[in-house]
Amino acid sequence: MNEDWISVLMQLRERREPCVLLTLLADKGSVPRNCGTKMVVGREQTYLTIGGGHLEYQCIAMAREMLAVQTTSPHTEHFNLGARLGQCCGGMTTVLFEPLIQPQPQIVVFGAGHVGQALVALLSTLPCHITWVDERPDMFAGAPPAVKTWQPEDPLDAVKSAPAQSYFIVMTHHHPRDLELTEAILKRGDYRYLGLIGSQTKRQRFEYRLAGKGISAEQLNTLRCPVGLPDVKGKLPAEIAVAIAAEIIAVYQAAS
């Protein structure tokens, strides 16, 4: 039933997934669905239908372009099904595009140690999308329900698959792993934020090695290490987590 769009939106909101709601506002002549028919388009999945064919295909493409550029304003499109889309029904229809669930920061946390546990617990209470990565078994027993956990054989896969403008926090149990992840993220270059846990000494050591791998000084200047707002001090996992979360909040609020 078309009323299912309400439950679809509720499920997407719980999963914090952005989407666009499509509604047929008006119709004239022969059309595949009646006025009021709705469909929901997400980044990877679609729900319900406005009739299929070229109309639906083009509307899905337009909705996903809205998601890609983070459009926030609704708008309407008029379609002549015969002349514009070549559909046999040949009528005319108007479609309303509404981005009801706004895109939220995509945050990738590498490491499920004590600080990672505290940070993810805190970030999960914020309006963001979290992917938590650690290749070790049995590290995600207390993961919040809305957090996506991932145990890849190679954590670099999580760098490659993250969307553009993601927020990366590197805090694994292994310094060489931190280095290779930081290098991959810096070389990717399209991140909104890159934080690396560690001291100023660790930063200097990493900068020397990364410069030898072709990372420029300008790229290194985007690396936040020591990570977190410096005014939030403390060495307890919860204190470090608060400092990092505060810095991330400051960055995404400035971006919006």
N, C-alpha and C positions, 0 to 999 in steps of 0.2 A: 504494500500500500504506500501511496505517496507520503502519508503522514510519517513514515519512517525517517524522514529527513531530520526530525527533531531528535530522535534517539541517536542518529548518526553524529549530529553536531555535539551531543552530550559526550559521546564516546571519544570524539576527536579532542574535545576540550580537556577531558580527563588525561589523555595522552599528550596534551599540549602540542598538537599538530596543526599547523596553519592550513586553511582551506578557503575555498570560494563557493558560496551558495549561488546557484543559477536558478532563476525563476522565469517561466514564460509569462510575460505580462499581457500580451495581446496577440490575437491571431485573426487572420482573414483568409478565407478560402480553405483549401485543403491543407492541413498541417498534421504532422505525426503525433502530436500530443496537444491537449487542451490548455487553455489559459490557466495559470496557477500551478502547473506541473513543475516540480523542483528536482534538482540534482546537486550533489556535492562533489567537488573536485579537490583532491589533495595532491601533494607533490608526486606521490607514486600510485595512489589508488583513486578510483572513482566509485561513487555510490549512487544508486538509482539511475534513472535515465530520463532524458527529455525527447526520446524518440529514435536515437541512433542516427546512422547515416552521416552525411557530410556536415549537417548542422551540428550534431553532437560532437563530431571530431574537431571541428573548427572552434567550438565553444570551449572544449577541454584545452586546446592549445592556447587560447586567449586567457583562460583562467590560470594556467600554469605560468604564462608569461607575467601575469599580475603577481603571482607568488614569488617568481624569480626576482622581480624588481621591487618587491615589497610595497605594492600599491595599497593604499589605505582607503581610497574613496570609491564608493560604488558608482557604476555607470551602466548605461543601457546600450545595446546594439540592435539594429534593425536588419533583418535578413529577408531577402526575396528568395524563397526556396528554389524557384525555377531558374531565374537569371543568375543569381549569385552563387548558388550551391549545386545546381543541376540535379535537384531531387525531383522525383516524378510527381510528388503531390502538388508542387507548384504554387502553394499559398505564400502568405507573408506572416512573419512573427517577430516579436520584440522580446529580447532576453535581458533580464536584469542580472548584473554580476555584483555580488556583495562579498567582500573579504571580511567575513565575520570573526574569524579567529586570526588575530594579527601574528605575523612571524615573531618568534622569540629567539633570544640568543642561543646558539648551538655551542655547547660547552663539552669539550672532550678532556677528561681527567685520566692521566696515565699514572697508575699506582694505587693500590688498595691497602697501603699500610695504615698506621695510626692516624697520620695527618690526612691521608686520602679519605679514610672513613669519616673523620670529623668534617672535612670540607664537603663531601658529597651529601652528608646529612643536612648540612646548612644550605647548600645550593638547591637541594630538592624542595625547599620551602619557597623558593623564588620563582618568578615567571620565566623559566628557561627550560631548554631541552638538554638533558645530560646523557652523554655516553661515557661509561666508566670502563676502563681498559686495564686488564692485568692478566698475564698469561699463566699465573700460578693457580692451581686448583683450590677450591674452597675458600676463596677470598671475599665472596659476595653474599655471605649468609645473611647479613643485615641490610642488604640494599633496599632503599625505599622503592615502593611499587612503580613509581613513574620513571625510574632511572633505567636506562638500557645498559645492561652489563654485557661485556664482550671479553672472551678469553681466546684471542687469536694465537695461532702458533707464532706469528710474527706481528708484534704490535705496530710495525710500520704500515701494515694494511689499514689501520685505523686513521693514520695520517692521510693516506691516499684517498680514502672514502669519505672523509669529512667534507661538508659543503663549504663553499667560499665564505669568507668572513666569520669563520668559526673562532672560538676562544679555546686555546690549548693551555693546559696546566700539566707540566712534566714533573713528577715526583715519584719515580720508581724506586725499587730497592737496590738498584745497580747503577753505579755512575756511568759505565760504558753504555748502558741502555739509555740513560738520560742524554748522553752526548749524541748518539745516533738519532734519537727522536728529535732533539733540538735541531740538529743539522737538517733533517728531512723537512721539518716545518719551516725553517728559515729559507731553504731552497724553494719550497712551494711558494711562499711569499704573499699569498692572498688571505692571510689570517687577520682577524681583528685584534687579537691579543695573544701573546705568548709569554707565559710565566714559567720560570724554572726555579725549583726549590734549591736553596743552598746559600752559602756565604759569599762574601765578596772575593775571597780567595778562590772558591770554586768558579766563580764567574771569570776571573782572570785566567785561570787554567783552561777553561772552556774556550774563551775568546782566542787564546793562542792557538789551540788546536783547530778551531773552526776557521780562523783566518788562513791556516795552512791548507784547508779544504776548499778555499775559494770564496768564503763568505766575506762580504765587504763590511767596512766599518759602519756604513749606513744601515745595513741589515742588522748588525750586532746591536746598534743603538735601539732597535725595537724590542730587544729581549729584556724582559723584566726579571732581573736576578741581582740581588735577593728579591724574591717575589713578595707582594703584599704591601699595603700602605705602611710606610715606615713609622708613622705615629702610633700605630697599633702594635705594641710591643709584647713580648712574652715568648716562651719556648714550649709551653704546653700545646698539644695538638689542637685543642679547641681555640687557643689564642692565635696560633698560626692560621688556622682555618678562617677565623674572623677577619684577619688582616687581608688574606687573599680574596675572600668573598667581597669585602669592602672595595678593594681595588677593581674587581670585575664589575661591580655595581656602578662605580664611578665611570668606567669606560663605556658600558652600554647605555647609561643614561646620557652621557655626552654624545654618543652616536645617534641616539634617537631625538 
